[in-house]
């Protein structure tokens, strides 16, 4: 799974399979902090699931990344 780091900390990962796509923030707190905006997506404690033909909106990805990066700061 491709993952992205900021200052050495993994902040996001994406995975695509035949059944769909997933976003992994590598933190359950990230998804909980944006739960109202994510209610229309299927999810687990650590992943957000979406269809390959209906990708996550760029604005939502930015919010997810921003929230995760904020969690990593001391």
SULCOR-V573389 format. One record per pair of residues at least 12 apart in sequence whose ideal C-beta (glycine too) atoms are under 6 Angstrom apart, sorted by the first residue. I is the first residue (numbers start at 1). J is the second residue. D is the distance in Angstrom with one decimal. If there is no record, write none. Layout:
i->I j->J d->D
i->I j->J d->D
This chain:
i->1 j->13 d->4.9
i->1 j->15 d->4.7
i->2 j->14 d->5.9
i->6 j->69 d->5.4
i->9 j->72 d->4.6
i->10 j->26 d->4.8
i->11 j->68 d->4.5
i->11 j->69 d->5.6
i->12 j->65 d->5.7
i->20 j->49 d->5.7
i->20 j->51 d->5.7
i->21 j->50 d->5.5
i->21 j->52 d->5.2
i->22 j->47 d->4.7
i->22 j->49 d->5.1
i->23 j->48 d->4.5
i->24 j->47 d->5.2
i->25 j->68 d->4.8
i->27 j->71 d->5.8
i->28 j->45 d->4.7
i->28 j->46 d->5.5
i->30 j->67 d->5.1
i->30 j->68 d->4.7
i->33 j->67 d->5.4
